[in-house]
Structures are given as structure tokens and as C-alpha cells.
Amino acid sequence: MGLKAGIIGCGSITKFRHAPEYKVNPYVDDIVFYDRNPERAEALAEMFGGTVALSVEDLLDDPSIQIVSDCSSNEYHHIFSTQALLNGKHVLCEKPISLTIEDAKEIIEAQKKSGKVLMVDHNQRFTRTHQKAKEMIDSGALGKVLTFKTTFGHKGPEHWGVNKSNSTWFFKKDRSRFGVAGDLGIHKIDLLHYLLNDNIEQVSAFQGALDKVDEKGHPIEVCDNIVCTLKTKQGRLGTASFSWTYYGEEDNSTIIYCEKGILKVYHSEEYQLQVIFNNGEKENYMLESIQTNDHQTNSGVIDAFIDCILFNKDPVVSGEDALASLKVIIGILEAAEINRVVTI
Ligand SMILES: NC(=O)c1ccc[n+]([C@@H]2O[C@H](COP(=O)([O-])OP(=O)(O)OC[C@H]3O[C@@H](n4cnc5c(N)ncnc54)[C@H](O)[C@@H]3O)[C@@H](O)[C@H]2O)c1
């Protein structure tokens, strides 16, 4: 008998990642869908096979469901993920883990109490290109990392979410809270922590709602752009820009400048990883392109989550990892608001 997965929230990330990846995982043989808009759950149950739960309690109380993907919007993660853990389910929570540090801690506490697996979907750690970049940094071949710059931007969540309009929850302060910083920025903060084996310790930032408007035509309540300077515990210096207004083409690139050379990640379409040594020699790697909103590929996140459950592995992204990135995002927004450097 295989595992049974319950998915809460049947919007875009469920349609493009969780459902298709559970469907092809060899250890999962049933999916139960729940959404407070029942027609969304029904549509995905039809598309991927599976059944529909009539309430979130039905799903969370069902003893035949061992694993839960929390794909609700950000403000519900701490409620559903906490309850699922306390009900004895393994949980894959979408990012950001929550809207506040306290809520994230509540989820982490529930994990400790339950002893079940908690993983958070910071999927950038799973791309072959990022893993290869980390291997190169860890090998010491390029010497110490000195500085870095990273960016993540696309044309905005009103082109991605199930509600493709300016009334999307991504634009609402009480629901997304962090705007583009929590949507795209948090991925790169987690990636930097992972690549550098280091944590961001000090931040400054400028933010704005430069272009997006809500359903009434007013500028949105959260930022659609934010640019930051970052300093890590080990003293590395870097910059980061996150944007919902990169119209025309996504940018998901990172450059790491080391003592003995440069790592360029997702800069060239042909070569996902380029290494330029101090003597001018170059190594180009064709690995795989990153998932974009318009081109979703298997992220490997579900397989890794299931492996943790079945083979007792540590989650690649733990609750504590997700909390560390959340703290940086909260610090970045505070820095932008008070116009000062913030220590995390
Ligand atoms: N890891 C990634 O790369 C990635 C990418 C996109 C989105 N996300 C995250 O996934 C989550 C969902 O995002 P999305 O893009 O699928 O959004 P979406 O708007 O497309 O879908 C969200 C769905 O959740 C449902 N929902 C919200 N609150 C609910 C509740 N209380 N009970 C039941 N259903 C509820 C909505 O009805 C909607 O169908 C968000 O936290 C987002 O940040 C992660």
C-alpha cells in the first residue's frame, strides 16, 4: 500500500508542482484535494485522478492520509501546517513558511511535538545547477566567496495564480504581507544561505509599488520591487533585486565572485552554469533550465519530501531554514521602512 497525500489549496502551485509530482512519485498512490473553492479541487481531482475532501477538517482528520501539502495562501500556512503536524501528518509547507516569526515557531514546535517530517518548498535548492554551484563552492576550487549579486523577477503573480486578475491575494497586505519580497525574494535568500553555508546578518533596502495596481486602479499595498544590500555573518557583501515588473522575460540569475574566479548561474540560456577562472579560462556546464512560470518542470521537491518520510532523511529545507529566510525578509522590509541598516 502506497502513501496517500492530502493537498490543501488547489491553485497554481498545486496544479503545476504538487499534484503532478505526487502523481509520478512511485510511493504515492492516492491524492485528496481540498480548496475552499470546491470547483478548483474538483478540477484537479479530475485532471490528476484522486478525490475531493469537503472540508479541511475532513482532510486533516482522515487517518488514511499520511502526508499533507499546504498550498494555501500565505496567511493560512501556520494554521493548516500546525494542525496537520499535530494530527500526525508529514507536512510540505509552501513558502513563505508564515507571515510572522511567532507563527513559524508555532509550526516548528508542532513538528517537534509530532516527530513528523516538516519540509518547506524552497525549491531553488533542488535545481541541478544550484547544486553544482554549491559543490564547486564547497570544493574550495574557487577559494573563498567574497561578494555576490542575485535577482529574481517576472511579470507578476496576476499572470501566475489561479485568480489571474489585479484582485489577486498576492497584492493584499493582510494575505501576502511581503509582496514580491516574500514571493520571490525569500527564494533567493534561502538560496544564498544554502550556497554560501552562511547567513545574512545585516540588510538595507529600498522598496516600492512602482507599477502594479489593484482592482480599483490604486497602487498595490505591498512592494512590487525591492532592492537590497546584504552582509553575511562571515562578512561577504552582496546585492539582491526582486521584481514583479520584469516584463518580457524572467530573470533568476546569481553571480558569486570568489578569490579565484566567478560563478555565473542562470546567466546564459545555453549554459546554466559558467565558471570564469582568474586566468581567463572558462568552464561551461549545460545542466537544466530553471522552472519558470511559463515552463514548469519536475522540481524534485516532492520526491525529496517522500524520501525523507520513507528513508529517514533530514529535510533539505527544514522549518528552521525557512524561519531563517523569513527573518531576513522581515528585516529587509523593516530596513526599507525605517531607511536604516537592520541587523537580523
Ligand atoms: N515554491 C514555489 O516556487 C512557489 C511558487 C508559487 C507559489 N508558491 C506558494 O504556494 C502557495 C499557493 O500559491 P499559488 O500560486 O498556488 O496561489 P493561488 O492563488 O493560485 O492558489 C491558492 C489556492 O489556495 C486556496 N486557499 C486559500 N486559502 C484557503 C483556505 N483557507 N482554505 C482552502 N483553500 C484555500 C485558494 O482558494 C486558491 O485556490 C503560496 O503560499 C505561494 O507563496 C510557491
The ligand as an ORCA input file, in Angstrom:
! r2SCAN-3c Opt
* xyz 0 1
  N       7.717     27.291     -4.068
  C       7.363     27.978     -5.134
  O       8.107     28.073     -6.100
  C       6.019     28.653     -5.165
  C       5.515     29.168     -6.370
  C       4.253     29.762     -6.348
  C       3.531     29.833     -5.170
  N       4.060     29.347     -4.010
  C       3.312     29.420     -2.735
  O       2.243     28.486     -2.768
  C       1.120     28.997     -2.063
  C      -0.079     28.999     -3.024
  O       0.248     29.809     -4.131
  P      -0.451     29.656     -5.558
  O       0.434     30.294     -6.506
  O      -0.895     28.269     -5.770
  O      -1.723     30.601     -5.308
  P      -3.157     30.511     -5.995
  O      -3.857     31.780     -5.679
  O      -3.032     30.099     -7.411
  O      -3.860     29.305     -5.216
  C      -4.133     29.325     -3.838
  C      -5.338     28.426     -3.609
  O      -5.475     28.228     -2.197
  C      -6.855     28.303     -1.889
  N      -6.986     28.704     -0.498
  C      -6.528     29.860      0.062
  N      -6.877     29.887      1.351
  C      -7.571     28.753      1.596
  C      -8.224     28.230      2.762
  N      -8.237     28.897      3.905
  N      -8.813     27.030      2.655
  C      -8.820     26.363      1.480
  N      -8.246     26.808      0.346
  C      -7.625     27.999      0.429
  C      -7.426     29.326     -2.845
  O      -8.828     29.177     -2.995
  C      -6.652     29.021     -4.129
  O      -7.330     28.097     -4.933
  C       1.527     30.383     -1.585
  O       1.977     30.317     -0.263
  C       2.675     30.774     -2.506
  O       3.599     31.659     -1.892
  C       5.263     28.749     -4.007
*
